[in-house]
Amino acid sequence: MSSSSNRQFQTPRGTRDLLPEEYAIHRHILSHAREQARLAGFGFIEPPTFEYADLFARGVGEGTDIVEKEMYIFEDRGGDRLALRPEGTASVCRAYLQHGMANLSQPVKLAYHLPIFRYERPQAGRFRQHTQFGVEAIGVRDAALDAEVIDLGWRIAQSLGLTDLKILLNSIGDVEDRRAYVPLLQKHFEPHLDLIAPDDQARWGRAPMRLLDSKDERTKPYQIGAPVIAQHLRPESAAYYDSVKSHLEALGIPYEERPSLVRGLDYYTHTVFEIVPAHADGSQVTVLAGGRYDGLIEQIGGPPTPGIGFGMGIERMAHHLREQGLAPEEPVTTAVLIATLGEGADIMATKIAGDLRRRGIAATLAFGGRSLKAQLRQANRSGARFAVIAGARDLAEQRVTIRDLQTAEQRQVPLDQTVGELANLSYTQSQD
């Protein structure tokens, strides 16, 4: 037998198992995000896990890190070139086109939470498979809508208790604005090309704006003094940016203009934003980020259609909540544990557990035929509030014992009143 047959499998690098205590944090975050999205009028969508690879190449951009370095691409048995989803926006925009959503009332507001796949270096709060909550508002170009989407992200973070935050805001204009601005930016960096990071040298020709938010220490010194795009916007683009800021001020949302903020995907136009901890500095601190993408749907084969959205990494958000002591307590998975003693008691215990669950009360059995003492230890470890002790002799007399595991008080009740009594006790406990 080869040694490989005895291999102990583990999760692939950059992935992990979402264990119950971590799942509870994810569910907590998604509950708040879904509720805030609902209040803002967003419906929910779930596109497939894989798409044609060209969708992301055309939408996200051939020269982006995602397309060049990070996509999981494969050929299926029919010869189609497919890719696991590396981000959500292109898929949602494809769905908007495919299902004729342009015929609906605009904007079409869609929210989602999806697994995202990127072959990148694993880091705090970021994995090669991670979960993203996102929203897209498609079909209308209006500064008020930009502010509404930013406000939604802000409210999600605040509803989770993250108050020490700030919004970074910028406008990167549109194609016409950048046509005039990019040569100025290239001229600024050109004398330093041999000194900046190799990846940024490659970006200088195809995506020079990415040099502005490079985190590489070799490039950072030459970002100083770079021309600011906000100072080179055409009047109509500058007026749109001013209107976005006015709407944010009307909502009472603080923001900080960040001229170097450009985001990493080719489809962004005009408004871009990030929500980050107020005093954090570094590349791995973003809580939530997004922007306007008025050219994306046209890039993937549709008519010119404006849109704006954001993405929020659930793992990154969970990391921030834990760091600030805001993660929810691990939920109790059962309210009642039923312990048995003696032959035949297990049958009645199964019936009691089933009746309790039908009444909406979480109940579990102490399996394994262990001693009563061991079963009660399990009850305490489970976090259950009550234990039902069903002994063979008690059941012969049509009664059970209910023990309050917090106070150690216990009393006997008729068997046919057990479920009703526990329902009343559970209700009383929930009101305390």
Stockholm file with secondary structure:
# STOCKHOLM 1.0

chainA/1-432         MSSSSNRQFQTPRGTRDLLPEEYAIHRHILSHAREQARLAGFGFIEPPTFEYADLFARGVGEGTDIVEKEMYIFEDRGGDRLALRPEGTASVCRAYLQHGMANLSQPVKLAYHLPIFRYERPQAGRFRQHTQFGVEAIGVRDAALDAEVIDLGWRIAQSLGLTDLKILLNSIGDVEDRRAYVPLLQKHFEPHLDLIAPDDQARWGRAPMRLLDSKDERTKPYQIGAPVIAQHLRPESAAYYDSVKSHLEALGIPYEERPSLVRGLDYYTHTVFEIVPAHADGSQVTVLAGGRYDGLIEQIGGPPTPGIGFGMGIERMAHHLREQGLAPEEPVTTAVLIATLGEGADIMATKIAGDLRRRGIAATLAFGGRSLKAQLRQANRSGARFAVIAGARDLAEQRVTIRDLQTAEQRQVPLDQTVGELANLSYTQSQD
#=GR chainA/1-432 SS CCGGGGCCCCCCTTCCCCCHHHHHHHHHHHHHHHHHHHHTTCEECCCCSEEEHHHHHHHTCTTSHIIIIICCEEECTTCCEEEECSCSHHHHHHHHHHTTGGGSSSSEEEEEEEEEECCCCCBTTBCSEEEEEEEEEESCCCHHHHHHHHHHHHHHHHHTTCCSEEEEEEECCCHHHHHHHHHHHHHHHGGGTTTSCHHHHHHHHHCGGGGGGCCCTTTGGGGTTCCCGGGGCCHHHHHHHHHHHHHHHHTTCCCEECTTCCCSCTTCEEEEEEEEETTCCSSSCCSEEEEECTTHHHHTTSCCCCEEEEEEEHHHHHHHHHHTTCCCCCCCSCSEEEEEESTTHHHHHHHHHHHHHHTTCCEEECCSCCCHHHHHHHHHHHTCSEEEEEEHHHHHTTEEEEEETTTCCEEEEEGGGHHHHHHHHHHHHHHC
#=GC SS_cons         CCGGGGCCCCCCTTCCCCCHHHHHHHHHHHHHHHHHHHHTTCEECCCCSEEEHHHHHHHTCTTSHIIIIICCEEECTTCCEEEECSCSHHHHHHHHHHTTGGGSSSSEEEEEEEEEECCCCCBTTBCSEEEEEEEEEESCCCHHHHHHHHHHHHHHHHHTTCCSEEEEEEECCCHHHHHHHHHHHHHHHGGGTTTSCHHHHHHHHHCGGGGGGCCCTTTGGGGTTCCCGGGGCCHHHHHHHHHHHHHHHHTTCCCEECTTCCCSCTTCEEEEEEEEETTCCSSSCCSEEEEECTTHHHHTTSCCCCEEEEEEEHHHHHHHHHHTTCCCCCCCSCSEEEEEESTTHHHHHHHHHHHHHHTTCCEEECCSCCCHHHHHHHHHHHTCSEEEEEEHHHHHTTEEEEEETTTCCEEEEEGGGHHHHHHHHHHHHHHC
//
